Amino acid sequence: MRLRLGAAVARWVGPTLAGLVLCACTHQQLLSPLARAFGAPPESELVKCRAGLRRMQADLSSCRIRVEPVMYAAGGEGRWRNGGREWCSDLARAIAREMKSRTKASIEVSEAHPGLRFPEGMWHNQLGYLWGREKEYATWVRSSPSEGRYILFAELFSGQGRDEAAVQIYLFNPEGQVVMCELRRFRGRMPDEDPYFAGLVAKAVATTLELDPDYVFPPYGVG
C-alpha cells in the first residue's frame, strides 16, 4: 500500500511540478529556442543591447553619429544574389541630411567606405542574415578608431526590377555594441527609391531613439 501510494504521489507531483515550471516562464522564454533557431541573439546579448540604447538615449544631445557609406545591392534574382554591389557615399550624405532635422545628436558622414566584404545575398532566413551581418560590422567598429562617435551602417537592397525593396540599419556605440539592428521592407519599383530610402533610415533611427529599449530588443528576442 505504501509503495502504491508513493507511486501515485510521484505521478501527480511530476506533472504538477512541470506545470509550475511552465507557469513560471514567460512566453518569451518558452519561444526563445525558436527565435534562436532563426538567428536571434541570446538574452545575455540582448541585455547589452538594451543597456547601450538606454545610455545613448540618456546622452543623446552630446552624441556624435557618423554615417558610413551605404552598402547598395542592385539587381540579381529573388533574394538579391548575383547582382551589383557598391558602397555609396551619396546615399550616406542623403541620410545625414534627413537625420539632422530629426535628432539632437551631431551628424557626420564618412567618405571612405569601411572595406567590409559584400554579402552574397540576403538569403531566405532574413533574421539570421540581419544578426550575422551585425557581427561583421561590430568586429569592424571594434577594430577601427571611432573617437567617441556612434557609427551608423545601412544596407539598401534595391527594388530595381522587383516589387519589393529592403533596408537594414545598424547603429553601434563607440565600443562596438549594437544599439539598433533592424530590417525593413518597402515597396519596390519606385522612381524616387533613393530619397525615400534616406528618409526611411533617418525616421527609423529617430523613432528607435525614442522607444523603450525593451520594445526595441524584446526579452529573449520575442516581441
WOZI-V21842 format. One record per run of one state. SS is the DSSP state (H for helix, E for strand, L for the rest). FROM is the first residue (numbers start at 1). LEN is the number of residues. Records with the same first field share a line. If there is no record, write none. Layout:
SS=FROM-LEN ; FROM-LEN
This chain:
L=1-1 ; 25-2 ; 38-5 ; 59-1 ; 63-1 ; 68-2 ; 75-9 ; 101-5 ; 110-16 ; 144-6 ; 158-6 ; 173-5 ; 188-5 ; 209-4 ; 217-2 ; 222-2
H=2-23 ; 27-11 ; 43-16 ; 60-3 ; 89-12 ; 126-18 ; 193-16 ; 213-4 ; 219-3
E=64-4 ; 70-5 ; 84-5 ; 106-4 ; 150-8 ; 164-9 ; 178-10
